[in-house]
Amino acid sequence: MAYEQERWSLDELFSDLQSPEVDAALAEMDDSITKFEQLREDLDPAMDDERFVSILQMYELIVRQINRLYGFASLKFSEDTQGQAAQTLRGRMQQKAAEMDNRTMFFKLWWKALEDPEADRLLGVSQDYRYWLESLRLQKPYTLSEPEEKIVNLKDVNGSAALVNLYSTITNRYSFKLELEGETREMTREELSANYYSPDPDLRADAYQELYRVYAEDAPILGQIYQYLVHDWRSEGVDLRGYAS
């Protein structure tokens, strides 16, 4: 049977952009973060195993809460990149995600700063979280102070993340033309991309050439966005954090 394309439903996340459930979920997350913030003075490398796991579970809950909100906003934006309401909600959730990370950052910084024997002991009791915890430890040489990390988070929301949003808004309004079965059809980028994998090599080539023909019309604008992103990555990653390249 041929697949019948339908509009997706996000009702399992939230019913609507203006749903009261969104504000209720934000309030619930804020309550979780407030409780987590109270743990700052309790962090101790000698804490018992159960206490450490409970802290990880509290953090996981907050991550799940923001991911539900952020995922909904991102999918709504993908559905309608030209819609003002979707753009606004996505920007709002990007800001909330940065705030969440800033308010809970003290835990990740504490974890990275532990001595190896202290971290190894706690890793042994946190199997469900071990990969994430080990990944954080790898970032230790490139981690900034807490105030600096917070500034970077806030900078990204209105800097690099905003540029990516702008890029999506610009490029998702493009229209493409491709000849199929002797008929020239007008397509969105998603419809055009289905032809990248055609068994016909000529059709694959035509699809890519049409893609870049349209993109080339805005090359000066898209090129500037790319340059600003690369400069931002270098300033933060190489100049501030100390990565080799």
Solvent accessible surface area in square Angstrom, and as a share of the most:
residue,aa,sasa,rsa
1,M,245,1.10
2,A,100,0.78
3,Y,189,0.72
4,E,130,0.58
5,Q,159,0.71
6,E,131,0.59
7,R,192,0.70
8,W,121,0.43
9,S,85,0.55
10,L,21,0.10
11,D,99,0.51
12,E,171,0.77
13,L,50,0.25
14,F,2,0.01
15,S,70,0.45
16,D,69,0.36
17,L,37,0.18
18,Q,135,0.60
19,S,7,0.04
20,P,110,0.69
21,E,87,0.39
22,V,3,0.02
23,D,78,0.40
24,A,62,0.48
25,A,10,0.08
26,L,15,0.07
27,A,64,0.50
28,E,104,0.47
29,M,7,0.03
30,D,65,0.34
31,D,71,0.37
32,S,16,0.10
33,I,3,0.02
34,T,55,0.32
35,K,111,0.47
36,F,0,0.00
37,E,59,0.27
38,Q,127,0.56
39,L,13,0.06
40,R,104,0.38
41,E,153,0.68
42,D,73,0.38
43,L,25,0.12
44,D,66,0.34
45,P,39,0.25
46,A,82,0.63
47,M,18,0.08
48,D,86,0.44
49,D,52,0.27
50,E,130,0.58
51,R,87,0.32
52,F,0,0.00
53,V,38,0.22
54,S,37,0.24
55,I,1,0.00
56,L,2,0.01
57,Q,99,0.44
58,M,61,0.27
59,Y,16,0.06
60,E,57,0.26
61,L,90,0.45
62,I,1,0.01
63,V,45,0.26
64,R,157,0.57
65,Q,23,0.10
66,I,9,0.05
67,N,89,0.45
68,R,95,0.35
69,L,3,0.01
70,Y,69,0.26
71,G,26,0.25
72,F,2,0.01
73,A,1,0.00
74,S,23,0.15
75,L,64,0.32
76,K,42,0.18
77,F,9,0.04
78,S,72,0.46
79,E,59,0.27
80,D,68,0.35
81,T,10,0.06
82,Q,87,0.39
83,G,17,0.16
84,Q,133,0.59
85,A,44,0.34
86,A,4,0.03
87,Q,53,0.23
88,T,81,0.47
89,L,11,0.06
90,R,35,0.13
91,G,30,0.28
92,R,98,0.36
93,M,1,0.01
94,Q,15,0.07
95,Q,59,0.26
96,K,63,0.27
97,A,28,0.22
98,A,9,0.07
99,E,64,0.29
100,M,12,0.05
101,D,32,0.17
102,N,14,0.07
103,R,74,0.27
104,T,0,0.00
105,M,10,0.04
106,F,10,0.04
107,F,0,0.00
108,K,36,0.15
109,L,32,0.16
110,W,43,0.15
111,W,0,0.00
112,K,21,0.09
113,A,71,0.55
114,L,10,0.05
115,E,111,0.50
116,D,90,0.46
117,P,101,0.63
118,E,59,0.26
119,A,1,0.01
120,D,90,0.46
121,R,102,0.37
122,L,0,0.00
123,L,12,0.06
124,G,46,0.44
125,V,49,0.28
126,S,3,0.02
127,Q,116,0.52
128,D,135,0.70
129,Y,34,0.13
130,R,86,0.31
131,Y,181,0.69
132,W,76,0.27
133,L,0,0.00
134,E,65,0.29
135,S,33,0.21
136,L,10,0.05
137,R,35,0.13
138,L,140,0.70
139,Q,77,0.34
140,K,85,0.36
141,P,99,0.62
142,Y,69,0.26
143,T,36,0.21
144,L,30,0.15
145,S,57,0.37
146,E,38,0.17
147,P,88,0.55
148,E,81,0.36
149,E,19,0.08
150,K,64,0.27
151,I,115,0.59
152,V,12,0.07
153,N,30,0.15
154,L,76,0.38
155,K,73,0.31
156,D,40,0.21
157,V,17,0.10
158,N,117,0.60
159,G,24,0.23
160,S,18,0.11
161,A,26,0.20
162,A,42,0.32
163,L,41,0.20
164,V,66,0.38
165,N,27,0.14
166,L,86,0.43
167,Y,76,0.29
168,S,24,0.15
169,T,28,0.16
170,I,18,0.09
171,T,0,0.00
172,N,49,0.25
173,R,138,0.51
174,Y,21,0.08
175,S,54,0.35
176,F,0,0.00
177,K,116,0.49
178,L,8,0.04
179,E,110,0.50
180,L,29,0.14
181,E,166,0.74
182,G,69,0.66
183,E,100,0.45
184,T,89,0.51
185,R,93,0.34
186,E,122,0.55
187,M,19,0.08
188,T,68,0.39
189,R,63,0.23
190,E,110,0.49
191,E,94,0.42
192,L,0,0.00
193,S,34,0.22
194,A,73,0.56
195,N,18,0.09
196,Y,31,0.12
197,Y,178,0.68
198,S,15,0.10
199,P,134,0.84
200,D,66,0.34
201,P,81,0.51
202,D,102,0.53
203,L,30,0.15
204,R,87,0.32
205,A,43,0.33
206,D,68,0.35
207,A,0,0.00
208,Y,90,0.34
209,Q,120,0.54
210,E,19,0.08
211,L,17,0.08
212,Y,132,0.50
213,R,120,0.44
214,V,10,0.06
215,Y,31,0.12
216,A,62,0.48
217,E,119,0.53
218,D,29,0.15
219,A,52,0.40
220,P,95,0.60
221,I,81,0.41
222,L,20,0.10
223,G,28,0.27
224,Q,94,0.42
225,I,10,0.05
226,Y,139,0.53
227,Q,100,0.44
228,Y,126,0.48
229,L,19,0.09
230,V,54,0.31
231,H,110,0.49
232,D,32,0.16
233,W,148,0.52
234,R,136,0.50
235,S,56,0.36
236,E,33,0.15
237,G,15,0.14
238,V,32,0.18
239,D,97,0.50
240,L,105,0.52
241,R,43,0.16
242,G,49,0.48
243,Y,85,0.32
244,A,107,0.83
245,S,122,0.79
